[in-house]
Amino acid sequence: MAERCGVGVILGLASCSSQNSLGPGEGGVKERWYQPQAGWAGARPGVSDGTVYFGTGNGHIVARNVTTGVPRWTTRVGPDPVNGANILVRGGVVIAPVRNYTVGIDAQTGVVLWNYPSPDDFAGSGNPGQVVRSRIDSDEGTVYIPAWGASVSAVDIRTGTARWVWRPGPIAGDTGVAGAFRSGSMGVHVNGETVFATMWHFLNQQGGISEAWVVALERLTGVELWRVKLPYQGSGTLIHGAPVTYGQLVIVHTLSGRTYAIDRNTRGIAWEFTVPSARLSTNAQTEILGDEVYIDGGDSNIYALNAANGTVRWTAPFASQTTTDILVTQRRVTFTEGGTLYVLDRQTGARIAAVSQPRTHDPLFSSPAAYADGLVFVTVAEAAWCFEEP
């Protein structure tokens, strides 16, 4: 049986800790701890030096001991849920996209160092571009923040000062009365001296027809090196996920379940993987480990693909569609589907566990899972949760 919840001293929250069982969430994993927190947030927790950093649904970042989940500090960063796609910890700073701004917090003290509002969503709007579901990345001194607008900002990790801002400028075919149609960038990846970004762009004012781009930017200056339009049109915000890189390939995945590998030298499509029967939106971005990429195929299957040529290594069926990004470790592939979290064997795709939310029947695992030293961390409805990787 799971241990009963007691009243925690820190933050005045109830706290629960269990070493053996999950109560409502039983299903093949061993819980390490469960700590209630307000609401829910969409950001993948960040982990560094024995601390895991969670976002909350009422605009707080909570630094928790990885072993116990007990808060070390909590900091209010605004009125909004922390709904960027991921929290990073770099150079002693916790960086979190929130809604239409990104914050930097001292990792040891919880003191807010800076608040960076994104550039305007579109010319003359006066409203910052949103960073909800934006995937940020960084090197040692700079964090790269994609936002609706579209824009990518290179921001100093310690001060929050923008070193450069890239925007796409006029795009051929735009006929909007007020200028360019709406566009957005929601994913970036730094590789060597290049920042790769994904971007969607409406081809009409309602977004009924849209296209997706992959853009390469010079890391130090933000100068655009090249731009490739993917050979597919859809609707709405067609591409959310950040690119991944494998050798000379830049690999991206669209909401329509299409995966493209772009040769960064020739800028041609080296390979494409699309399941003809795909019918579902694929919220998870491409993930890579070693020479394999992992995707939601849009047909209720997770695929492991050869990164060099896109051929299938294994397929794993599940009920519907991913609702957050996939976590890939040396041993496992972990992903969420609403109120269910699945764990697969990374070598074969065999299902290791399928777990419902612990201590609640609210059908929501709200964040992607994070991993460190054998432990998995994920935000659930009204709580932060940790279990041992099975």
Helices and strands as residue ranges (DSSP letters): E 6-7, G 10-12, E 14-15, G 23-25, E 30-36, E 46-48, E 51-55, E 60-65, E 71-76, E 88-90, E 93-97, E 101-106, E 112-117, E 137-138, E 142-147, E 151-156, E 162-166, E 183-191, E 194-202, E 210-218, E 224-234, E 244-246, E 249-253, E 258-263, E 269-274, E 287-289, E 292-296, E 301-306, E 312-317, E 327-328, E 332-337, E 340-345, E 351-356, E 370-372, E 375-380, E 383-388
